[in-house]
Structure formats: C-alpha cells, structure tokens
C-alpha cells in the first residue's frame, strides 16, 4: 500500500454505489465468463481445509501415526495458507491475477499427485504444505479481477458476483467432511488427495480465459524492491511463531510468543521505513474501517471454526453419532447459509448482515449450552440451522466490506490479509477446542467451548454495533 494519501475507507468515492442512470446502463457489463474460474479458485482452499477431517483416522491407521502427528495435516495447510495469502496477494497486485492463478492452481495438481502417491506421513505433510500455497491465489485473484472489471466497465461489480464468491468459498467448507466420507468410501483416504488433480486441471483450463496483464518490464532489482523481501520474511517469522504458539498453548512454548513479538516489532520498524513496504502500516493505520474489518474476521472465524470442528467432534464422541451421520447433521447449516447468502447478498449495505450474523452466533452458542448427551437429535439439527445464518452472512459482509474499504490498487494483498486474519481465527478456534476438550470431546468440554464462543460472539456484536463507518457502505447491484 504505497499510496501516500491515507484511505480511510469511510469517504472514498469507490465506496458509494448509487442506482445506475440510463447513461451508466449503456456501459459494458461484467464479463461473466470469468466467474467459473473465480468460483472454482475460491473453493480450492475451503474444501481442502475440511475434507481431511474425516480422513485423519484412516490415514493414521494406514501409516501407523498417532493423532498428535496426523494433526499436522490440518495445521500445515493453515500455516502455509496464512503465510501465503498476503504474499501471493502482493504478487497479484504487481503481476496481475492470471499468472499467479495459473501457477498456483498448477501447484494444487502437483500436491494432489504427491499426496496420492505418498509413502509416509512426512510426504503427506509436504503435500499439504504445497496444497496450502497452491490454494492461496484463488481468493485474491478473484477480488483483483472484480476491481479490474470495474475499471474496464466504469461500473462497480454486481453484488451478485460477490454473493456467488461468498457462497462458494464459505459454505463449501460445510460439506467438506461429507464429501471426504464419500471419497473414502469409494477410493480410500488417498482419494481425498487425488480429487485435487481434476480440480486443478479444470482450474487451469478455466484460468486461460482470464485477461492477460501488461508485461512487467522493470529490472529484476526493482521488482525485488517492490516485493519487500525482508518485510515478507519478518511477517512470515512473526505469523509462523504466533500460529505455532496458538497450536501448542503451554508454558513450555512461551519462547514462541517471544519470537512472534520480536519479529512483529522488527516487521513494524521495517515497514514504517521501507520505500515500498509489503504492508504499508502508515496507510493501513489510517484506514481504521479496514483494520476493524480484519478484527471482525478473526472473531467471526474463531466462532465458525470452533463450531465446525469442536461441535462435530462432540457429536461423534460425546453424543455418539457416526462420522457420516455427524456430517449429515451439518447439511442444514449448509442449506441455510446458501439461502441466507442469496437473500441478503443483493440487499444494500453490510451493517444489517453483520448484525444478523452476530445475533445468530449468540443465539446458537446459547443453545449449545443447553445440549447434553441425552438431548433429542432435532435439537442438534436446530442448532445447525441457526448457525447457518451467521455462516451465510458474515463471510459475505466481510468480503463486501473489504471490497469497498481497501485501496483499489492493492486489493489483492488486502484480500490476502483478510484470509490471513480469518485463518488466524481458525488457529485460535483449534487452540480453544483442544483446551476445552482435553483428552475427550465430552459434554462438559463442549459447554466450556460454547462459553468461549459466546464471548467471541458478543465481541463480534460490539465491533459491529459501534462501528459507525459501516452505515456509509453501499453494495447495491450495479448491473
């Protein structure tokens, strides 16, 4: 973010989209041929984030690895993604979305082959790391394409496009465990890796339709300076140490937090002095609405992933459902989240969506506190239905907020940071789930987790209710 004029996100002209006039409607519309590639790229990360949930036990049994070791199949993907999203986003800002999309989705295919043929757990973990980096480009590329289409057409991108992205990227995560169960039933646990080969091939073919960017003719030294490699390295060290600390909360790991603080301090000093910083903290600091959106993303994803993983574990071990039936219980949330996204996606503004999501989280967490091992099955389904509301509104509203608050010239890196903060929330959710359950996912642990989720839900409500800048955001359909 090198624009010396702070982007406050509250008064910038690109935030206010009014009803199109007759002249505006004669302008060219959004190129909807780009949608298939954008949507497929957006689902690669969430589907791989959750599809492995039901494969951990079969993998451990096949390779003789205990749960403490197979857990790295989950954390390695999150770590690679959290580190890679802002880096790939910055590269997209410099070189355009097409090159990065094609290169990254090709890595997804490589990871699929590597995982399918892996002889041991170490190779599987490497495959998940490659997969994490390969899925980094989908979302930042989609947001960059939205901005480039807005410049080409002279009109803001249709709200329906943002809605479609929200539906594909967020709600697909809900059916990941069920899809994983089906794949394992058909072809064993290796099928959960093999599925990435045809997905990557389809993404590459669709990516060929993406518009080409102007060739970058700058010298390599100038490009390296724009990339701010030292800043990227310090950011990676800070985030890696912090995420490892959150994944292993214990007094013996205090040094990881110390490393994260030291790296973060060095990163801040570096970025404030750099001519072309990786993340311009001066501009970001002046864009309070965007910073608040990032904070909301951490809290929202903490609640979402705590439910997706923690509650699902309880339904299996504390309530006694089979993994397949536990996956089926999540389907109502999937259906409701899609319906809510579609119904609210074309409505003006984001404040109402965020408030609805906040209330939905609080009500759902309250219901979780009433559940026991003897509760009727319909109460579990009711809980999934209620959680479908924030699942459908929060991701969409956060995405809309970022689209209108971020500096348009740096939409790729800003979108990557949104995902990074979201995955930080997933790491917090993982840590709180482990701390709540301990050795067994029983009802008492689930109630502890519900209280922690409820606190996060109240914080999310406060971050929304007291943010006056949200009332000035407009996301009305422009087609």
Buried (B, 14 or more C-beta within 10 A) or exposed (E): BBEEEBBBBBEBEBBEBEEBEEEBEEEEEBBBEBBBBBBBBBBBBBBBBBBBBBBBBBBBEEBEBEEEBBBBBBBBBBBBBBBBBBBBBBBBBBBBBBBBBBBBBBBBBBBBBBBBEBEEBEBBBBBBBBBBBBBBBBBBBBBBBBBBBBEEBEBBBBBBBBBBBBBBBBBBBBBBBBBBBBBBEEEBBBBBBBBBBEBBBBBBBBBEEBEEBEEEEEEEEEEEBBBBEBBBBBBBBBBBBBBBBBBEBEEEBEEBBEBBEBBBEBBBEBBEEBEEBBBBBBBBEBBBBBBBBBBBBBBBBBBBBBBBBBBBBBBBBBBEBEBBBBBBBBBBBBBBBBBBBBEBBBBBBBBBBBBBBBBBBBBBBEBBEEBEEEBEEEBBBBBBBBBBBBBBBBBBBBBBBBBBBBBBBBBBBBBBBBBBBBBBBBBBBBBBBBBBBEEEBBBEBBBBBBEBBBBBBBBBBEBBEEBEBBEBBBBBBBB
